[in-house]
Each structure stands twice: as structure tokens, then as C-alpha cells.
């Protein structure tokens, strides 16, 4: 069983997918599987992912219909995963150098927590370097593993799915999956918080998240906001 399963949805990011996959494959910690989730075998991203799978046995490709959106792609990757811990990386984001080594080291310190939350960087989609610090964990974040109820300001809907590593046995044991809709990260965060018993934090940036120009559109009024009611159920 690999230590990590890194799940990378690729819809709409074929031009950036190679950078995301390369950022994983160059990690010094090599005990992982990399799962690229593509719309269909003939999709542009599928050709990119298939090339990587042909060169590296740690890479596999699964498919999820575009109609199922980001939630469906992540769930397809989750079903295919065999690693001890799950990481979700958007197809136009990057895993920072040394990230997996840092995660593995922190898990050795904390033991088998259900979720390990970490810091991240944010950068405009059209630029390569972060414009400033983001995703910092509060100074009062505990140094040891705790129950989520002890740190309600840390978990739940406040953090995107790609800002933590999740123990796969915990996820599958509770039947957790990403809910459909625009606010799938919100629903996932709530499900994890309710079900988790032990969590911990890593004070280190693991992911560089590229923000698109339209990244804030979910905050604007519209019918998509009704998805929030579905997530709360």
C-alpha cells in the first residue's frame, strides 16, 4: 500500500496538467500513487495523463463524465485510490518541493490522524510566484493531535479539500464522498469535521493554489447559492 494517493482532476486544465503532475513526480518522497482523473479517453488531458502513465508505473488514469463536475472527478479518484492517505490536488495547482516528505514526517509524529491540515500558497493563475502569504494556520493551532471539537475555527467549511491529507480508511469507513454542486468543498469539509475523531496540523505550505480571475464568482448572488442548502442537509 502506498503512503499517499494524490488525486488530480483535470477538466479544463489540459494546458497546465503537466506542471501539476511533474510537481508530484519530482518529490523526493516516492511512496505514492498519482491518479489523474479525466473526462473521457479522447479528452486532451487524457492524452497528457496517458503519456505519464506510460512512463511511470505510479501514475494511473481514471475517467469521470464532465456532467459530474469536480465532485464526481474527486469521487472517482477516491474510489480508485489504494494509499493510506488521500491528497486532492487541482489540475492547475502545484505540490511544493519537499511536501510529501514533510507530510510523512508529521504523520510519524502525530500517529494515524483522520485529517492532517496544512498551509498553502496562493498565486494569480497568470503568474508563477505567490504574491504574498496565504493559508497560514493560526498561531494557536495545537502542536499535537486533537479532536475537531477542540479547534472548531480550524476545520470544517473554512478550508478547501486540497488543504489536508485524509486517512483513506477513515474516509471509506464513514462512506464519505464529495457532494454534487458548486459548493462541494464546503460539504466535504462539514462531513469530515463531523466524522473525524483525531486531527493534526502541519505548519508548512504544501500546495501552491492558482486562483483564476473568476475564482470569486461563487460568492456572487445566483441560483448556485441554493446548493448551500443542499450541502447543509
Steps between C-alpha positions, in 0.01 A plus 500: 500500500648838403519763772316762294245506219506835319177556304516759221179600314590637158185649344578823318867511594672285236748780432614507862463134591861409423621753756275353767606142427868594483475672839395167648741275313808703598427462872791349691253278690402239245251274680184622328257436218386781271145476365407732213125531450398586142166566331533233231770292327507745207515818710817714460595448864465123456775500238727689738422269792537185290849609400600529864341165585702336223824635646440456873322205661388719790268694267154373408209653311131472586203666333206700628227655280524881482133514602603379847727799550783537746320296765459205265864516392625502857268214593621296203858549614405414856347170388816410308739594780694239698729722709491549874435875465313698235608834355288700255695725262324714239635441151640852470652514850843386616631279779789694651851345522548280805127490572460123526810464716361761737158332511649157564720638775214677671281188486781304663484751786122517540404141425214401273279808519182518292601830339826693490443866411781702345578847370499607135604778266274691262606661177311660208438243228694703244809542721750243620592619847284569806418865561498463880439257783165323509350197661698546820389298800421709808772533761283318753471187282594206724835325470343162578206297367162618629127444451339738245270636769801647679590717200173586318665803338750274322285239326173467314390735226786743555757301305495361143533127439855541366625643832516169690602135474222256592541148634340278238372241749321783682345631177385161373396377844257790532393486136608860441471646151497843343143632464394623157460870435699821491591491869643149517797603715264646758301177521813284514649710778186465707485123453864459601459716809193313622658156450864560602626407845866608480655774289835678492673783317821546302640852511633497147368593157434183301295624201532803274145586397453698179201730522315574179354842418149363552598321821266708717187450289351252748476785749273697266119473521344238276312171485818313585466632854206264551760220498595621847164379628563154354847487657361589843272197486 
